[in-house]
Amino acid sequence: MKRKESWRRRVVAIRRKTLIRRSRVEWTDYNTNIYRGCAHNCKYCYARLMTKRFEPKPLDWRDVKMVENAVELARRDIRTLPPGRIMFCSMTDPYQPIEAETGLARKVLEVLLNSPFHVLILTKSPLVTRDFDLIRSHPNVEVGFTITSLEDIPFWEPYASGNKKRIEALKKAHSMGIKTFVSIEPWIPDVTYPQPIIEKLREFVDRFIIGSMQYCDVPRSFYAKSLPALISWLKENKINYYLKRELRSCLSPSD
């Protein structure tokens, strides 16, 4: 009990006016973020890099704040918005370490899953397995993990759970009948190899989403050179995949 009380004194909460917002991510309709900031602090994170570039006073991305009225907002938003796909979450991880104490993701999921919306959980944390009992009882949800390598890459993802633990959590989700997806994004040059990742995971993953690295000055020529062979292999092996728009734009018209 003392440990939890001590944690709560360290948690800084914020209030918002809305939780579910129209999304610019093309494979979903809405996004939602129940925390601001992320303790994973991945070096390639577009959200962290975007805030450094555009915020008047750049945020300390590891100074995580919870949206204290998230459950209340979720209840209100699902009553006022047309049903669609919700990315949970888009700029932060719903299952970062603070979630083990707050349980906020589970509380919000209880609202979203009992609605006509389709929930796409995206995380880097095996903590999501805590909520598989809830998730498995609903048909309107998929569990996805960002997988950037078959090996752990602490340089790029210094405080996130390693890829190996995520893969084990994916296997568990599949074994429980939960729909799964993998986000191979960002595709990091000389680190991320999409074909071996897909070959290794395809038996327990329903679909793959592949995207490029943003805000990190990766030359488009890198993807232009690598994509044709990958696309050919994906089609030949009948893989259920989606290439994100900015990645497709690297292809020449003849590809």
Stockholm file with secondary structure:
# STOCKHOLM 1.0

chainA/1-255         MKRKESWRRRVVAIRRKTLIRRSRVEWTDYNTNIYRGCAHNCKYCYARLMTKRFEPKPLDWRDVKMVENAVELARRDIRTLPPGRIMFCSMTDPYQPIEAETGLARKVLEVLLNSPFHVLILTKSPLVTRDFDLIRSHPNVEVGFTITSLEDIPFWEPYASGNKKRIEALKKAHSMGIKTFVSIEPWIPDVTYPQPIIEKLREFVDRFIIGSMQYCDVPRSFYAKSLPALISWLKENKINYYLKRELRSCLSPSD
#=GR chainA/1-255 SS CHHHHHHHHHCEEECCSCSEEECCSTTCSEEECSEESCTTCCTTCHHHHHHHHHCSSCCCTTSCEEETTHHHHHHHHHHHSCCCEEEECSSSCTTSTTHHHHCHHHHHHHHHHTSSCEEEEEESCGGGGGGHHHHTTCSSEEEEEECCCSSCCTTTSTTSCCHHHHHHHHHHHHHTTCEEEEEECSCCTTTCCHHHHHHHHGGGCSEEEECCCCSSCCCHHHHHHHHHHHHHHHHHTTCCEEECHHHHTTSCTTC
#=GC SS_cons         CHHHHHHHHHCEEECCSCSEEECCSTTCSEEECSEESCTTCCTTCHHHHHHHHHCSSCCCTTSCEEETTHHHHHHHHHHHSCCCEEEECSSSCTTSTTHHHHCHHHHHHHHHHTSSCEEEEEESCGGGGGGHHHHTTCSSEEEEEECCCSSCCTTTSTTSCCHHHHHHHHHHHHHTTCEEEEEECSCCTTTCCHHHHHHHHGGGCSEEEECCCCSSCCCHHHHHHHHHHHHHHHHHTTCCEEECHHHHTTSCTTC
//
